[in-house]
Amino acid sequence: MKYFKITLLLLTTAMACQAQKQPEIKAASEPGKWKLEWNDEFNTGTTPDKNNWVYELGFVRNNEYQTYTSNPKNAYIEQGKLLIKAIKEESPNQTYLADANDWKQKQQWAHYTSASLMTLGKKNFLYGRIEVRAKLPEGKGTWPAIWMKGDNDLPWPNKGEIDIMEHVGFDTLNIYGTMHAYSPDPKAYRNKISKGDTIRVTKDIFENYHLYAIEWYKDRIDFFFDNTKYFSYVFKDYAILNGTFNKPFYLLINTAVGGTWGGQKGVDEQSFPQDFFIDYVRYFKRKN
């Protein structure tokens, strides 16, 4: 009986250890080529993990209509997904000044709220594969984005920008991947070079989850939709400052409303609230 109890205990312990062991997370493309370095699966808690994410707040850019908040109603975790919810509602502008010239300050009220999450100060990225599995909001005036900015004190576009995925609601069936950088070339408009491409999709992007990814190398960045490469940005092909895309960047995920691009064809107020679902964010480094 004593030996039976010991055997049973060892068997139970082994089974418990096996149950606790998590399956290895592999890249969705060429898994043998990549090793997971960082991820957020959004499987725990009810709000974004403070170890991974910080919030942008207020009016931020592009004359957009929303104010970004840290309110859980605008960014929360539910059933293993991160939801960024854009809501049509009145929200006071905390930086309002009646005689201000800056658009961020002269508006007393925002008419929409939303969330913008960043890894700034939490996690930087330099080379490798970044993939985000997501389901997009659908509605004129929405502007969801998965993108990156250089983690430096330079002004835009000098700091560099990598738009892994942008979608604007009035252009229903196109996904955009774009690079922005400063150019010393006098022929460059306002010393800015913006290059990218689109991939034609279907309305399934609003109904099911799809994969948005980049593979970042020392000489180029490749853009993917569901593992189909649709754009490659080779650094030497453009008159940009040396090293712009050979330095650490941080990640942003947000839903904007209206603004200089998202609001070009107006905003369908009746389509709100709008949800941007994120299943996971994963970062892989190239295996040696």
C-alpha positions, 0 to 999 in steps of 0.5 A: 500500500505504501508503494502504491501511494508513492506511485500515485503521488508521483503520477499525480505530480507529473500530471499536474506539471504537464497540465501547467506547461503551456504550449510553445507559441510559434510565429504564424509564418516560418515558425522555425525561423523565429523565437518568441521574445515578448507577447500579450495574449490578453488572457488575464485581468479585465484591463490592459496589463500595466507592465505592458501598456500605458495610455495616451490621453486627451486630444493628441494628433491629426485634428481627430474628434475623439479624446483618448482616455484611460477609462476601462469602458474604452479599453478592457479585456473580455473573453481573452480579447482586448477591446478598444471601444470608440464611443459617441459621448460628450467628454470635457477637454481637460486642457481647454483654454477659451483663447487658445489657437492650438486645436487641442486646447480650443475645443471645450468638449470632445464628442467621442471617447476612445483609447490608444495603448502604447508600450512606451517605457515598457517594451521597445522593439528592434528587428524581428517579427511583430504580429497582431491578430485583430478584428476591425471596427466597421463604420465611416469615420473610424480609423483603427491603427497598429503602428510604431514610433521611434523611441527618441526625442526627435520631432515627427517625422524625424523619429520615424513611423512604421504603420503596420496596419491602418484602415479608414472606414470610408475606404472599406476594402483596403488595408494600408501599410506605410513608412514615414521618415525625414528626408534631407532631399530638397525635393521631398515635400516638407522634408518628409518621405511617406511610402507604402502600399495597400492590400485589397481585402473583403468585409471579413476583416470586420467579422473575423480575426486576421493577422497583421504583421511586419518582418523587420531586418537591418536593411528593410521592413516587409509588410504582411496581411494573413502572411501574404507579403504586399509591401517591402520598404528597402532603406537604401531605396529612399533618401532618408536619414541614416539609421532612422529604422535601425533604432528602437521603436515602441508599439501603439494600438488605437482607434481614432475617429474622424481627423485629417484622414479618417474624417475625409468623408465624414463620420457616421454617428449612428454606427457608434459605439465601435469595437476594435478587437485584439486577440494577441500581440507577439514579438519574435526575434530571428533565431541564430 
